[in-house]
């Protein structure tokens, strides 16, 4: 009789020990800090005539 009672009660007790997983959204917004340094170089190839013009007229650029 005790074995039968134990066999009936044990699954109920073990069912209460199952882990509970809960997924909830954050109440605060997600902040992503991006520290990015961008460096660029521009190379211009010009004809000799244009190069001479740029040298003689430095006020163009």
C-alpha distance matrix in Angstrom:
0.0 3.8 5.4 5.2 6.3 8.6 9.8 10.8 12.4 14.1 16.5 17.5 18.4 20.2 22.1 23.7 25.2 27.3 31.0 33.3 36.8 39.6 43.2 45.7 49.5 51.6 53.3 56.4 58.7 58.7 61.9 63.4 66.3 68.6 71.5 73.7 77.2 79.3 82.6 84.9 88.4 90.8 93.4 96.3 98.8 102.2 105.5 108.3 110.2 107.3 106.6 110.2 110.0 106.9 108.6 111.8 110.0 107.3 107.0 105.4 101.9
3.8 0.0 3.8 5.4 5.1 6.0 8.4 9.8 10.4 11.7 14.7 15.7 15.9 17.7 20.1 21.3 22.5 24.9 28.5 31.0 34.5 37.3 41.0 43.5 47.3 49.2 50.9 53.9 56.2 56.2 59.3 60.8 63.6 66.0 68.7 71.0 74.5 76.7 80.0 82.4 85.9 88.4 91.0 94.1 96.5 100.0 103.4 106.1 108.0 105.0 104.2 107.8 107.7 104.5 106.1 109.3 107.6 104.7 104.5 103.0 99.5
5.4 3.8 0.0 3.8 5.5 5.0 6.0 8.6 9.9 10.3 12.9 14.7 15.1 16.2 18.6 20.4 21.3 23.3 27.0 29.6 33.0 36.0 39.6 42.3 46.1 48.1 50.1 53.0 55.1 54.9 58.0 59.3 62.1 64.3 67.1 69.2 72.7 74.8 78.0 80.4 83.8 86.2 88.8 91.8 94.2 97.6 101.0 103.7 105.7 102.8 102.0 105.6 105.5 102.4 104.1 107.3 105.7 102.8 102.7 101.1 97.6
5.2 5.4 3.8 0.0 3.8 5.4 5.0 6.3 8.7 10.0 11.8 13.4 14.7 16.0 17.7 19.7 21.2 22.9 26.6 28.9 32.3 35.2 38.7 41.4 45.1 47.4 49.3 52.3 54.4 54.3 57.6 59.0 62.0 64.2 67.1 69.2 72.7 74.7 78.0 80.2 83.7 86.0 88.6 91.5 93.9 97.3 100.6 103.5 105.4 102.4 101.8 105.4 105.2 102.2 103.9 107.1 105.4 102.6 102.3 100.7 97.2
6.3 5.1 5.5 3.8 0.0 3.8 5.4 5.2 6.1 8.5 10.8 11.3 12.3 14.4 16.1 17.5 19.3 21.4 25.1 27.2 30.8 33.4 37.0 39.5 43.3 45.4 47.1 50.1 52.4 52.5 55.8 57.4 60.3 62.7 65.6 67.9 71.4 73.5 76.9 79.2 82.7 85.1 87.8 90.7 93.3 96.6 100.0 102.8 104.6 101.6 100.9 104.5 104.3 101.1 102.9 106.0 104.2 101.4 101.0 99.4 96.0
8.6 6.0 5.0 5.4 3.8 0.0 3.8 5.4 5.2 5.7 8.8 10.1 10.2 11.8 14.1 15.6 16.7 19.0 22.6 25.1 28.6 31.5 35.1 37.7 41.5 43.4 45.3 48.2 50.5 50.4 53.5 55.0 57.8 60.1 62.9 65.2 68.7 70.9 74.2 76.6 80.0 82.5 85.1 88.2 90.7 94.1 97.5 100.2 102.1 99.1 98.3 101.9 101.7 98.6 100.3 103.4 101.7 98.9 98.6 97.0 93.6
9.8 8.4 6.0 5.0 5.4 3.8 0.0 3.8 5.7 5.6 7.2 9.4 10.6 11.3 13.1 15.4 16.5 18.1 21.8 24.3 27.6 30.6 34.1 36.9 40.6 42.8 44.9 47.8 49.8 49.6 52.8 54.1 57.1 59.3 62.2 64.2 67.7 69.8 73.0 75.3 78.7 81.1 83.7 86.6 89.0 92.4 95.8 98.5 100.5 97.5 96.8 100.5 100.3 97.2 99.0 102.1 100.4 97.7 97.5 95.8 92.3
10.8 9.8 8.6 6.3 5.2 5.4 3.8 0.0 3.8 5.8 6.4 7.3 9.5 11.0 11.8 13.9 15.9 17.4 21.2 23.1 26.5 29.2 32.7 35.3 39.1 41.4 43.2 46.3 48.4 48.5 51.8 53.3 56.4 58.7 61.7 63.8 67.4 69.4 72.8 75.0 78.5 80.7 83.4 86.3 88.8 92.1 95.5 98.3 100.1 97.1 96.5 100.2 99.8 96.8 98.6 101.7 99.9 97.2 96.8 95.1 91.7
12.4 10.4 9.9 8.7 6.1 5.2 5.7 3.8 0.0 3.8 5.7 5.3 6.4 8.8 10.1 11.4 13.4 15.5 19.1 21.1 24.7 27.3 30.9 33.4 37.2 39.2 40.9 44.0 46.3 46.4 49.7 51.3 54.3 56.7 59.6 61.9 65.5 67.7 71.0 73.4 76.9 79.3 82.1 85.0 87.6 90.9 94.4 97.1 98.9 95.9 95.2 98.8 98.4 95.3 97.0 100.1 98.3 95.5 95.0 93.5 90.0
14.1 11.7 10.3 10.0 8.5 5.7 5.6 5.8 3.8 0.0 3.8 5.4 5.2 6.1 8.5 10.2 11.2 13.2 16.9 19.4 22.9 25.8 29.4 32.1 35.9 37.8 39.8 42.7 44.9 44.7 47.8 49.3 52.2 54.5 57.3 59.5 63.1 65.2 68.5 70.9 74.4 76.8 79.5 82.5 85.1 88.4 91.9 94.6 96.4 93.5 92.7 96.3 96.1 92.9 94.6 97.7 96.0 93.2 92.9 91.3 87.8
16.5 14.7 12.9 11.8 10.8 8.8 7.2 6.4 5.7 3.8 0.0 3.8 5.5 5.1 6.0 8.8 10.1 11.1 15.0 17.2 20.5 23.4 26.9 29.7 33.5 35.7 37.8 40.7 42.7 42.5 45.8 47.2 50.2 52.4 55.4 57.5 61.0 63.0 66.4 68.6 72.1 74.4 77.1 80.0 82.5 85.9 89.3 92.1 93.9 90.9 90.2 93.9 93.6 90.5 92.3 95.4 93.6 90.9 90.6 88.9 85.5
17.5 15.7 14.7 13.4 11.3 10.1 9.4 7.3 5.3 5.4 3.8 0.0 3.8 5.5 5.2 6.7 9.3 10.8 14.4 16.1 19.6 22.1 25.7 28.2 32.0 34.2 36.0 39.1 41.2 41.4 44.7 46.4 49.5 51.9 54.9 57.1 60.7 62.8 66.2 68.5 72.1 74.4 77.2 80.1 82.7 86.0 89.4 92.2 93.9 90.9 90.2 93.8 93.4 90.3 92.1 95.2 93.3 90.5 90.0 88.4 85.0
18.4 15.9 15.1 14.7 12.3 10.2 10.6 9.5 6.4 5.2 5.5 3.8 0.0 3.8 5.5 5.5 7.1 9.8 13.2 15.3 19.0 21.6 25.3 27.7 31.5 33.3 35.1 38.0 40.4 40.4 43.6 45.2 48.2 50.6 53.5 55.9 59.4 61.7 65.1 67.6 71.1 73.6 76.4 79.4 82.0 85.4 88.9 91.6 93.3 90.2 89.5 93.0 92.7 89.5 91.2 94.2 92.4 89.5 89.1 87.6 84.1
20.2 17.7 16.2 16.0 14.4 11.8 11.3 11.0 8.8 6.1 5.1 5.5 3.8 0.0 3.8 5.3 5.3 7.2 10.8 13.5 16.9 19.9 23.5 26.3 30.0 31.9 34.1 36.9 38.9 38.7 41.8 43.2 46.1 48.4 51.2 53.5 57.0 59.2 62.5 64.9 68.4 70.9 73.6 76.6 79.2 82.5 86.0 88.7 90.5 87.5 86.7 90.3 90.1 86.9 88.6 91.7 89.9 87.1 86.8 85.3 81.8
22.1 20.1 18.6 17.7 16.1 14.1 13.1 11.8 10.1 8.5 6.0 5.2 5.5 3.8 0.0 3.8 5.4 5.8 9.5 11.3 14.7 17.5 21.1 23.8 27.6 29.8 31.8 34.8 36.8 36.7 40.0 41.5 44.6 46.9 49.9 52.1 55.7 57.7 61.1 63.4 67.0 69.3 72.1 75.0 77.6 80.9 84.3 87.1 88.8 85.8 85.1 88.7 88.3 85.2 87.0 90.1 88.2 85.5 85.0 83.4 80.0
23.7 21.3 20.4 19.7 17.5 15.6 15.4 13.9 11.4 10.2 8.8 6.7 5.5 5.3 3.8 0.0 3.8 5.7 8.6 10.0 13.8 16.2 19.9 22.3 26.0 27.9 29.7 32.7 35.0 35.1 38.4 40.1 43.1 45.6 48.6 51.0 54.6 56.8 60.3 62.7 66.3 68.7 71.6 74.5 77.3 80.6 84.1 86.8 88.4 85.3 84.6 88.1 87.7 84.5 86.2 89.3 87.3 84.5 84.0 82.5 79.0
25.2 22.5 21.3 21.2 19.3 16.7 16.5 15.9 13.4 11.2 10.1 9.3 7.1 5.3 5.4 3.8 0.0 3.8 6.3 9.0 12.5 15.4 19.1 21.7 25.4 27.0 29.2 31.8 34.0 33.7 36.8 38.3 41.2 43.6 46.4 48.8 52.3 54.6 58.0 60.5 64.1 66.6 69.4 72.4 75.1 78.5 82.0 84.6 86.4 83.3 82.5 86.0 85.7 82.5 84.1 87.2 85.4 82.5 82.1 80.7 77.2
27.3 24.9 23.3 22.9 21.4 19.0 18.1 17.4 15.5 13.2 11.1 10.8 9.8 7.2 5.8 5.7 3.8 0.0 3.8 6.5 9.8 13.0 16.5 19.4 23.1 25.1 27.5 30.1 32.0 31.6 34.8 36.1 39.1 41.4 44.3 46.5 50.1 52.2 55.6 57.9 61.5 63.9 66.7 69.6 72.3 75.6 79.1 81.8 83.6 80.5 79.8 83.3 83.0 79.8 81.6 84.7 82.9 80.0 79.7 78.1 74.7
31.0 28.5 27.0 26.6 25.1 22.6 21.8 21.2 19.1 16.9 15.0 14.4 13.2 10.8 9.5 8.6 6.3 3.8 0.0 3.8 6.5 9.9 13.3 16.2 19.8 21.6 24.1 26.6 28.4 27.9 31.0 32.4 35.3 37.6 40.6 42.8 46.4 48.6 52.0 54.4 58.0 60.4 63.2 66.2 68.9 72.2 75.8 78.4 80.2 77.1 76.3 79.8 79.5 76.3 78.0 81.1 79.3 76.4 76.0 74.5 71.0
33.3 31.0 29.6 28.9 27.2 25.1 24.3 23.1 21.1 19.4 17.2 16.1 15.3 13.5 11.3 10.0 9.0 6.5 3.8 0.0 3.8 6.5 10.1 12.9 16.6 18.6 21.0 23.7 25.6 25.4 28.7 30.3 33.4 35.9 38.9 41.2 44.9 47.0 50.5 52.9 56.5 58.8 61.8 64.6 67.4 70.7 74.2 76.9 78.5 75.3 74.7 78.2 77.7 74.5 76.3 79.3 77.3 74.5 74.0 72.5 69.0
36.8 34.5 33.0 32.3 30.8 28.6 27.6 26.5 24.7 22.9 20.5 19.6 19.0 16.9 14.7 13.8 12.5 9.8 6.5 3.8 0.0 3.8 6.8 10.0 13.5 15.7 18.5 21.0 22.5 22.1 25.4 26.8 30.1 32.4 35.5 37.7 41.4 43.4 46.9 49.2 52.8 55.1 58.0 60.9 63.7 66.9 70.4 73.2 74.7 71.6 70.9 74.5 74.0 70.8 72.6 75.6 73.7 70.9 70.4 68.8 65.4
39.6 37.3 36.0 35.2 33.4 31.5 30.6 29.2 27.3 25.8 23.4 22.1 21.6 19.9 17.5 16.2 15.4 13.0 9.9 6.5 3.8 0.0 3.8 6.4 10.1 12.5 15.0 17.8 19.4 19.4 22.9 24.7 28.0 30.5 33.8 36.0 39.8 41.8 45.4 47.7 51.3 53.6 56.7 59.4 62.3 65.4 69.0 71.7 73.1 69.9 69.3 72.8 72.2 69.0 70.9 73.8 71.7 68.9 68.2 66.7 63.3
43.2 41.0 39.6 38.7 37.0 35.1 34.1 32.7 30.9 29.4 26.9 25.7 25.3 23.5 21.1 19.9 19.1 16.5 13.3 10.1 6.8 3.8 0.0 3.8 6.9 9.7 12.6 15.1 16.2 16.1 19.7 21.4 24.9 27.3 30.7 32.8 36.5 38.4 42.0 44.2 47.9 50.0 53.2 55.9 58.8 61.8 65.4 68.2 69.5 66.3 65.8 69.3 68.5 65.4 67.4 70.2 68.1 65.3 64.6 63.0 59.7
45.7 43.5 42.3 41.4 39.5 37.7 36.9 35.3 33.4 32.1 29.7 28.2 27.7 26.3 23.8 22.3 21.7 19.4 16.2 12.9 10.0 6.4 3.8 0.0 3.8 6.5 9.0 11.8 13.3 13.9 17.6 19.8 23.3 25.9 29.3 31.6 35.4 37.3 41.0 43.3 47.0 49.1 52.4 55.0 58.1 61.0 64.6 67.4 68.6 65.2 64.7 68.1 67.3 64.1 66.1 68.8 66.5 63.8 62.9 61.4 58.0
49.5 47.3 46.1 45.1 43.3 41.5 40.6 39.1 37.2 35.9 33.5 32.0 31.5 30.0 27.6 26.0 25.4 23.1 19.8 16.6 13.5 10.1 6.9 3.8 0.0 3.8 6.4 8.9 9.8 10.6 14.3 16.7 20.3 22.9 26.4 28.7 32.4 34.2 38.0 40.2 44.0 46.0 49.3 51.9 55.0 57.9 61.5 64.2 65.3 61.9 61.5 64.8 63.9 60.7 62.7 65.4 63.0 60.3 59.3 57.8 54.5
51.6 49.2 48.1 47.4 45.4 43.4 42.8 41.4 39.2 37.8 35.7 34.2 33.3 31.9 29.8 27.9 27.0 25.1 21.6 18.6 15.7 12.5 9.7 6.5 3.8 0.0 3.8 5.5 7.1 8.1 11.7 14.5 17.8 20.8 24.1 26.7 30.4 32.5 36.2 38.7 42.5 44.7 48.1 50.7 54.0 56.8 60.5 63.0 64.1 60.7 60.1 63.4 62.4 59.1 61.0 63.7 61.3 58.5 57.5 56.1 52.8
53.3 50.9 50.1 49.3 47.1 45.3 44.9 43.2 40.9 39.8 37.8 36.0 35.1 34.1 31.8 29.7 29.2 27.5 24.1 21.0 18.5 15.0 12.6 9.0 6.4 3.8 0.0 3.8 6.7 9.3 12.4 15.8 18.8 22.0 25.1 27.9 31.5 33.6 37.3 39.8 43.6 45.7 49.2 51.7 55.1 57.8 61.5 64.0 64.9 61.3 60.9 64.0 62.9 59.6 61.5 64.0 61.5 58.6 57.4 56.2 52.9
56.4 53.9 53.0 52.3 50.1 48.2 47.8 46.3 44.0 42.7 40.7 39.1 38.0 36.9 34.8 32.7 31.8 30.1 26.6 23.7 21.0 17.8 15.1 11.8 8.9 5.5 3.8 0.0 3.8 6.5 9.0 12.6 15.3 18.7 21.7 24.5 28.1 30.3 34.0 36.6 40.4 42.6 46.1 48.7 52.1 54.8 58.5 60.9 61.8 58.3 57.7 60.8 59.7 56.3 58.1 60.6 58.1 55.2 54.0 52.9 49.6
58.7 56.2 55.1 54.4 52.4 50.5 49.8 48.4 46.3 44.9 42.7 41.2 40.4 38.9 36.8 35.0 34.0 32.0 28.4 25.6 22.5 19.4 16.2 13.3 9.8 7.1 6.7 3.8 0.0 3.8 6.3 9.8 12.7 15.8 19.0 21.5 25.1 27.1 30.8 33.3 37.0 39.1 42.7 45.2 48.6 51.2 54.9 57.4 58.3 54.7 54.2 57.4 56.2 52.9 54.8 57.3 54.8 52.0 50.8 49.6 46.3
58.7 56.2 54.9 54.3 52.5 50.4 49.6 48.5 46.4 44.7 42.5 41.4 40.4 38.7 36.7 35.1 33.7 31.6 27.9 25.4 22.1 19.4 16.1 13.9 10.6 8.1 9.3 6.5 3.8 0.0 3.8 6.6 10.0 12.9 16.2 18.7 22.4 24.5 28.2 30.8 34.5 36.7 40.2 42.9 46.2 49.0 52.7 55.2 56.3 52.8 52.2 55.4 54.5 51.1 53.0 55.6 53.3 50.4 49.5 48.2 44.8
61.9 59.3 58.0 57.6 55.8 53.5 52.8 51.8 49.7 47.8 45.8 44.7 43.6 41.8 40.0 38.4 36.8 34.8 31.0 28.7 25.4 22.9 19.7 17.6 14.3 11.7 12.4 9.0 6.3 3.8 0.0 3.8 6.5 9.7 12.8 15.5 19.1 21.4 25.1 27.8 31.6 33.9 37.5 40.2 43.6 46.4 50.1 52.4 53.5 50.1 49.3 52.4 51.5 48.1 49.8 52.4 50.2 47.2 46.3 45.2 41.7
63.4 60.8 59.3 59.0 57.4 55.0 54.1 53.3 51.3 49.3 47.2 46.4 45.2 43.2 41.5 40.1 38.3 36.1 32.4 30.3 26.8 24.7 21.4 19.8 16.7 14.5 15.8 12.6 9.8 6.6 3.8 0.0 3.8 6.3 9.7 12.2 15.9 18.1 21.8 24.5 28.3 30.7 34.2 37.0 40.4 43.3 47.0 49.3 50.6 47.2 46.3 49.5 48.8 45.4 47.0 49.8 47.7 44.7 44.1 42.9 39.3
66.3 63.6 62.1 62.0 60.3 57.8 57.1 56.4 54.3 52.2 50.2 49.5 48.2 46.1 44.6 43.1 41.2 39.1 35.3 33.4 30.1 28.0 24.9 23.3 20.3 17.8 18.8 15.3 12.7 10.0 6.5 3.8 0.0 3.8 6.4 9.4 12.9 15.6 19.2 22.2 25.9 28.6 32.1 35.0 38.4 41.3 45.1 47.2 48.5 45.1 44.0 47.1 46.4 42.9 44.4 47.2 45.2 42.0 41.5 40.5 36.9
68.6 66.0 64.3 64.2 62.7 60.1 59.3 58.7 56.7 54.5 52.4 51.9 50.6 48.4 46.9 45.6 43.6 41.4 37.6 35.9 32.4 30.5 27.3 25.9 22.9 20.8 22.0 18.7 15.8 12.9 9.7 6.3 3.8 0.0 3.8 5.9 9.6 12.0 15.7 18.6 22.3 25.0 28.4 31.4 34.8 37.7 41.5 43.6 45.0 41.7 40.5 43.7 43.2 39.7 41.2 44.1 42.2 39.1 38.7 37.6 34.0
71.5 68.7 67.1 67.1 65.6 62.9 62.2 61.7 59.6 57.3 55.4 54.9 53.5 51.2 49.9 48.6 46.4 44.3 40.6 38.9 35.5 33.8 30.7 29.3 26.4 24.1 25.1 21.7 19.0 16.2 12.8 9.7 6.4 3.8 0.0 3.8 6.7 9.9 13.2 16.5 20.2 23.2 26.5 29.7 33.0 36.0 39.7 41.6 43.1 39.8 38.4 41.5 41.1 37.5 38.7 41.7 39.9 36.7 36.5 35.6 31.9
73.7 71.0 69.2 69.2 67.9 65.2 64.2 63.8 61.9 59.5 57.5 57.1 55.9 53.5 52.1 51.0 48.8 46.5 42.8 41.2 37.7 36.0 32.8 31.6 28.7 26.7 27.9 24.5 21.5 18.7 15.5 12.2 9.4 5.9 3.8 0.0 3.8 6.4 9.8 13.0 16.6 19.6 22.9 26.1 29.4 32.4 36.1 38.1 39.6 36.4 35.0 38.2 37.9 34.4 35.7 38.7 37.0 33.9 33.9 32.8 29.1
77.2 74.5 72.7 72.7 71.4 68.7 67.7 67.4 65.5 63.1 61.0 60.7 59.4 57.0 55.7 54.6 52.3 50.1 46.4 44.9 41.4 39.8 36.5 35.4 32.4 30.4 31.5 28.1 25.1 22.4 19.1 15.9 12.9 9.6 6.7 3.8 0.0 3.8 6.5 10.0 13.6 16.7 20.0 23.2 26.6 29.5 33.3 35.0 36.6 33.4 31.9 35.0 34.8 31.2 32.3 35.4 33.9 30.7 30.8 29.9 26.2
79.3 76.7 74.8 74.7 73.5 70.9 69.8 69.4 67.7 65.2 63.0 62.8 61.7 59.2 57.7 56.8 54.6 52.2 48.6 47.0 43.4 41.8 38.4 37.3 34.2 32.5 33.6 30.3 27.1 24.5 21.4 18.1 15.6 12.0 9.9 6.4 3.8 0.0 3.8 6.6 10.3 13.2 16.6 19.8 23.1 26.1 29.8 31.8 33.3 30.1 28.7 31.9 31.7 28.2 29.6 32.7 31.1 28.1 28.4 27.2 23.5
82.6 80.0 78.0 78.0 76.9 74.2 73.0 72.8 71.0 68.5 66.4 66.2 65.1 62.5 61.1 60.3 58.0 55.6 52.0 50.5 46.9 45.4 42.0 41.0 38.0 36.2 37.3 34.0 30.8 28.2 25.1 21.8 19.2 15.7 13.2 9.8 6.5 3.8 0.0 3.8 7.0 10.4 13.5 16.8 20.1 23.1 26.8 28.5 30.2 27.1 25.5 28.7 28.7 25.2 26.3 29.5 28.3 25.2 25.8 24.7 21.0
84.9 82.4 80.4 80.2 79.2 76.6 75.3 75.0 73.4 70.9 68.6 68.5 67.6 64.9 63.4 62.7 60.5 57.9 54.4 52.9 49.2 47.7 44.2 43.3 40.2 38.7 39.8 36.6 33.3 30.8 27.8 24.5 22.2 18.6 16.5 13.0 10.0 6.6 3.8 0.0 3.8 6.7 10.0 13.2 16.6 19.5 23.3 25.2 26.9 23.8 22.3 25.7 25.7 22.3 23.7 27.0 25.8 23.0 23.8 22.3 18.7
88.4 85.9 83.8 83.7 82.7 80.0 78.7 78.5 76.9 74.4 72.1 72.1 71.1 68.4 67.0 66.3 64.1 61.5 58.0 56.5 52.8 51.3 47.9 47.0 44.0 42.5 43.6 40.4 37.0 34.5 31.6 28.3 25.9 22.3 20.2 16.6 13.6 10.3 7.0 3.8 0.0 3.8 6.5 9.9 13.2 16.2 19.8 21.6 23.4 20.4 18.8 22.1 22.4 19.1 20.4 23.8 22.8 20.2 21.4 19.9 16.5
90.8 88.4 86.2 86.0 85.1 82.5 81.1 80.7 79.3 76.8 74.4 74.4 73.6 70.9 69.3 68.7 66.6 63.9 60.4 58.8 55.1 53.6 50.0 49.1 46.0 44.7 45.7 42.6 39.1 36.7 33.9 30.7 28.6 25.0 23.2 19.6 16.7 13.2 10.4 6.7 3.8 0.0 3.8 6.5 10.0 12.8 16.6 18.6 20.2 17.2 15.9 19.4 19.5 16.4 18.2 21.5 20.5 18.3 19.4 17.4 14.3
93.4 91.0 88.8 88.6 87.8 85.1 83.7 83.4 82.1 79.5 77.1 77.2 76.4 73.6 72.1 71.6 69.4 66.7 63.2 61.8 58.0 56.7 53.2 52.4 49.3 48.1 49.2 46.1 42.7 40.2 37.5 34.2 32.1 28.4 26.5 22.9 20.0 16.6 13.5 10.0 6.5 3.8 0.0 3.8 6.7 9.8 13.5 15.4 17.4 14.8 13.3 16.9 17.5 14.8 16.4 19.8 19.4 17.6 19.4 17.3 14.7
96.3 94.1 91.8 91.5 90.7 88.2 86.6 86.3 85.0 82.5 80.0 80.1 79.4 76.6 75.0 74.5 72.4 69.6 66.2 64.6 60.9 59.4 55.9 55.0 51.9 50.7 51.7 48.7 45.2 42.9 40.2 37.0 35.0 31.4 29.7 26.1 23.2 19.8 16.8 13.2 9.9 6.5 3.8 0.0 3.8 6.3 10.1 12.4 14.0 11.3 10.3 14.1 14.5 12.2 14.3 17.5 17.0 15.9 17.6 15.1 13.2
98.8 96.5 94.2 93.9 93.3 90.7 89.0 88.8 87.6 85.1 82.5 82.7 82.0 79.2 77.6 77.3 75.1 72.3 68.9 67.4 63.7 62.3 58.8 58.1 55.0 54.0 55.1 52.1 48.6 46.2 43.6 40.4 38.4 34.8 33.0 29.4 26.6 23.1 20.1 16.6 13.2 10.0 6.7 3.8 0.0 3.8 7.0 9.6 11.8 9.8 9.0 12.7 13.7 12.3 14.1 17.2 17.4 16.9 19.1 16.6 15.4
102.2 100.0 97.6 97.3 96.6 94.1 92.4 92.1 90.9 88.4 85.9 86.0 85.4 82.5 80.9 80.6 78.5 75.6 72.2 70.7 66.9 65.4 61.8 61.0 57.9 56.8 57.8 54.8 51.2 49.0 46.4 43.3 41.3 37.7 36.0 32.4 29.5 26.1 23.1 19.5 16.2 12.8 9.8 6.3 3.8 0.0 3.8 6.5 8.1 6.2 6.1 9.7 10.5 9.9 12.0 14.6 14.9 15.1 17.3 14.7 14.3
105.5 103.4 101.0 100.6 100.0 97.5 95.8 95.5 94.4 91.9 89.3 89.4 88.9 86.0 84.3 84.1 82.0 79.1 75.8 74.2 70.4 69.0 65.4 64.6 61.5 60.5 61.5 58.5 54.9 52.7 50.1 47.0 45.1 41.5 39.7 36.1 33.3 29.8 26.8 23.3 19.8 16.6 13.5 10.1 7.0 3.8 0.0 3.8 5.5 5.3 6.1 8.6 9.9 10.6 12.3 14.3 15.3 16.3 18.7 16.3 16.6
108.3 106.1 103.7 103.5 102.8 100.2 98.5 98.3 97.1 94.6 92.1 92.2 91.6 88.7 87.1 86.8 84.6 81.8 78.4 76.9 73.2 71.7 68.2 67.4 64.2 63.0 64.0 60.9 57.4 55.2 52.4 49.3 47.2 43.6 41.6 38.1 35.0 31.8 28.5 25.2 21.6 18.6 15.4 12.4 9.6 6.5 3.8 0.0 3.8 5.5 4.9 6.1 8.5 9.8 10.4 12.2 14.0 15.3 18.2 16.4 17.1
110.2 108.0 105.7 105.4 104.6 102.1 100.5 100.1 98.9 96.4 93.9 93.9 93.3 90.5 88.8 88.4 86.4 83.6 80.2 78.5 74.7 73.1 69.5 68.6 65.3 64.1 64.9 61.8 58.3 56.3 53.5 50.6 48.5 45.0 43.1 39.6 36.6 33.3 30.2 26.9 23.4 20.2 17.4 14.0 11.8 8.1 5.5 3.8 0.0 3.8 5.4 5.2 6.2 8.7 9.9 10.6 12.1 14.2 16.6 14.6 16.1
107.3 105.0 102.8 102.4 101.6 99.1 97.5 97.1 95.9 93.5 90.9 90.9 90.2 87.5 85.8 85.3 83.3 80.5 77.1 75.3 71.6 69.9 66.3 65.2 61.9 60.7 61.3 58.3 54.7 52.8 50.1 47.2 45.1 41.7 39.8 36.4 33.4 30.1 27.1 23.8 20.4 17.2 14.8 11.3 9.8 6.2 5.3 5.5 3.8 0.0 3.8 5.4 4.9 6.2 8.6 9.9 10.3 11.9 13.9 11.6 12.7
106.6 104.2 102.0 101.8 100.9 98.3 96.8 96.5 95.2 92.7 90.2 90.2 89.5 86.7 85.1 84.6 82.5 79.8 76.3 74.7 70.9 69.3 65.8 64.7 61.5 60.1 60.9 57.7 54.2 52.2 49.3 46.3 44.0 40.5 38.4 35.0 31.9 28.7 25.5 22.3 18.8 15.9 13.3 10.3 9.0 6.1 6.1 4.9 5.4 3.8 0.0 3.8 5.4 5.1 6.3 8.7 9.9 10.6 13.5 11.9 12.3
110.2 107.8 105.6 105.4 104.5 101.9 100.5 100.2 98.8 96.3 93.9 93.8 93.0 90.3 88.7 88.1 86.0 83.3 79.8 78.2 74.5 72.8 69.3 68.1 64.8 63.4 64.0 60.8 57.4 55.4 52.4 49.5 47.1 43.7 41.5 38.2 35.0 31.9 28.7 25.7 22.1 19.4 16.9 14.1 12.7 9.7 8.6 6.1 5.2 5.4 3.8 0.0 3.8 5.4 5.1 6.2 8.5 10.1 13.2 12.3 13.6
110.0 107.7 105.5 105.2 104.3 101.7 100.3 99.8 98.4 96.1 93.6 93.4 92.7 90.1 88.3 87.7 85.7 83.0 79.5 77.7 74.0 72.2 68.5 67.3 63.9 62.4 62.9 59.7 56.2 54.5 51.5 48.8 46.4 43.2 41.1 37.9 34.8 31.7 28.7 25.7 22.4 19.5 17.5 14.5 13.7 10.5 9.9 8.5 6.2 4.9 5.4 3.8 0.0 3.8 5.4 5.2 5.9 8.3 10.6 9.2 11.3
106.9 104.5 102.4 102.2 101.1 98.6 97.2 96.8 95.3 92.9 90.5 90.3 89.5 86.9 85.2 84.5 82.5 79.8 76.3 74.5 70.8 69.0 65.4 64.1 60.7 59.1 59.6 56.3 52.9 51.1 48.1 45.4 42.9 39.7 37.5 34.4 31.2 28.2 25.2 22.3 19.1 16.4 14.8 12.2 12.3 9.9 10.6 9.8 8.7 6.2 5.1 5.4 3.8 0.0 3.8 5.5 5.2 5.8 8.4 7.1 8.2
108.6 106.1 104.1 103.9 102.9 100.3 99.0 98.6 97.0 94.6 92.3 92.1 91.2 88.6 87.0 86.2 84.1 81.6 78.0 76.3 72.6 70.9 67.4 66.1 62.7 61.0 61.5 58.1 54.8 53.0 49.8 47.0 44.4 41.2 38.7 35.7 32.3 29.6 26.3 23.7 20.4 18.2 16.4 14.3 14.1 12.0 12.3 10.4 9.9 8.6 6.3 5.1 5.4 3.8 0.0 3.8 5.6 5.8 9.4 9.6 10.4
111.8 109.3 107.3 107.1 106.0 103.4 102.1 101.7 100.1 97.7 95.4 95.2 94.2 91.7 90.1 89.3 87.2 84.7 81.1 79.3 75.6 73.8 70.2 68.8 65.4 63.7 64.0 60.6 57.3 55.6 52.4 49.8 47.2 44.1 41.7 38.7 35.4 32.7 29.5 27.0 23.8 21.5 19.8 17.5 17.2 14.6 14.3 12.2 10.6 9.9 8.7 6.2 5.2 5.5 3.8 0.0 3.8 6.0 8.8 9.5 11.6
110.0 107.6 105.7 105.4 104.2 101.7 100.4 99.9 98.3 96.0 93.6 93.3 92.4 89.9 88.2 87.3 85.4 82.9 79.3 77.3 73.7 71.7 68.1 66.5 63.0 61.3 61.5 58.1 54.8 53.3 50.2 47.7 45.2 42.2 39.9 37.0 33.9 31.1 28.3 25.8 22.8 20.5 19.4 17.0 17.4 14.9 15.3 14.0 12.1 10.3 9.9 8.5 5.9 5.2 5.6 3.8 0.0 3.8 5.4 6.0 8.6
107.3 104.7 102.8 102.6 101.4 98.9 97.7 97.2 95.5 93.2 90.9 90.5 89.5 87.1 85.5 84.5 82.5 80.0 76.4 74.5 70.9 68.9 65.3 63.8 60.3 58.5 58.6 55.2 52.0 50.4 47.2 44.7 42.0 39.1 36.7 33.9 30.7 28.1 25.2 23.0 20.2 18.3 17.6 15.9 16.9 15.1 16.3 15.3 14.2 11.9 10.6 10.1 8.3 5.8 5.8 6.0 3.8 0.0 3.8 5.5 6.4
107.0 104.5 102.7 102.3 101.0 98.6 97.5 96.8 95.0 92.9 90.6 90.0 89.1 86.8 85.0 84.0 82.1 79.7 76.0 74.0 70.4 68.2 64.6 62.9 59.3 57.5 57.4 54.0 50.8 49.5 46.3 44.1 41.5 38.7 36.5 33.9 30.8 28.4 25.8 23.8 21.4 19.4 19.4 17.6 19.1 17.3 18.7 18.2 16.6 13.9 13.5 13.2 10.6 8.4 9.4 8.8 5.4 3.8 0.0 3.8 5.5
105.4 103.0 101.1 100.7 99.4 97.0 95.8 95.1 93.5 91.3 88.9 88.4 87.6 85.3 83.4 82.5 80.7 78.1 74.5 72.5 68.8 66.7 63.0 61.4 57.8 56.1 56.2 52.9 49.6 48.2 45.2 42.9 40.5 37.6 35.6 32.8 29.9 27.2 24.7 22.3 19.9 17.4 17.3 15.1 16.6 14.7 16.3 16.4 14.6 11.6 11.9 12.3 9.2 7.1 9.6 9.5 6.0 5.5 3.8 0.0 3.8
101.9 99.5 97.6 97.2 96.0 93.6 92.3 91.7 90.0 87.8 85.5 85.0 84.1 81.8 80.0 79.0 77.2 74.7 71.0 69.0 65.4 63.3 59.7 58.0 54.5 52.8 52.9 49.6 46.3 44.8 41.7 39.3 36.9 34.0 31.9 29.1 26.2 23.5 21.0 18.7 16.5 14.3 14.7 13.2 15.4 14.3 16.6 17.1 16.1 12.7 12.3 13.6 11.3 8.2 10.4 11.6 8.6 6.4 5.5 3.8 0.0
